[in-house]
């Protein structure tokens, strides 16, 4: 029984690691902009639900939102909304930026906004998948774990690639620093030799030596 509990705990941990979902609360001050960034691979489905929390009964503040890609392309833009969703598939890997600011007649209010940011397998509708594949229970959980393992494997490959790139950059930087150090040392030696020759010629001219 304890072994089965350990298996399910490990499965839950794998699922939590792979299902990249992030729910955050943002406090947007008047005349300010709050941004949330997320580093995402290419060809990944992204869904974000955001809604404004009404704390003032007499006011219904709205926000504007703009989501941009790593290259600055706008993938989602809305103005004067209190509840909305953005959904897109990433075209390139990098940091995607979602920025929010208060607009309309209530710019003087401190607005709280809830953002539920889902990435990858966290965006899947598993109920629809279960109905379509006619599976349930353990089979459905195994399907989820298979998707989670696949996602973790892709993330590991991405980390390996980044580590290799960082290592190459580090080696190139170290090589350039070595050459720069050698060049600096050569210049110092050359300048010292020229100064020594100049002093020798000066002393000989003055008949000090």
Phi, psi and omega in degrees: 000319179294324180294319179296320177298322178294322178297313180293327177295318178295320179297318179296322179295317178297317180297319181293322180291322185278325183278085185286093178234136184226116176250123184227154173254133179242133172257115184256112180283158177302138178059027179235163179234132177248133182235147176233131180242152180214131177274121187228145176284172177281157179058042179240136179281133180233131177229131178229126176250129179226145182210148180269136177270123180274113175253348181243119184293332183271353183232145176232081185293152176235163181230162170248149184221145175218127179246126183237154179275173178301334180268005178089004177286139180277119179258346177199136178208127178220152177231142175054060177235150176252342179204128184200174179221142170241143181214132179199165174251127186295135179268332179217158180278148179146194182273121174260134189242126175246120182243139182232144174209154183280137177227191177075207185274356185248041181290344180276357183266149171274115187255135174255133184230136177260129179238120177251103187257116182244139184226140173067230185291342177293343181273352184286141175268094186290335176296317178293321178297318180296319179292320182292316181275352181057051178231161179198173176062231185297321181299319179294318178296322178294323177296319177297317180294323177297317177295322179295316179297319178298319179294317179296321178298317178296320178295321178295319177297321178296317179296321178297317179297317179296320180296320178295319179295318179296322178295319178297316179297319180296317180294319178296319179296317178297320178296318179294321178296321179297313179296321178296320179295317179296319179295318179297318179296319178297317179296318180297317179296317180297317179296320179296318179296316179297318178298319180297316179295320179297318179295320178298315179296323180294314181294322178293322179295323179275359179062034174278338178229000000 
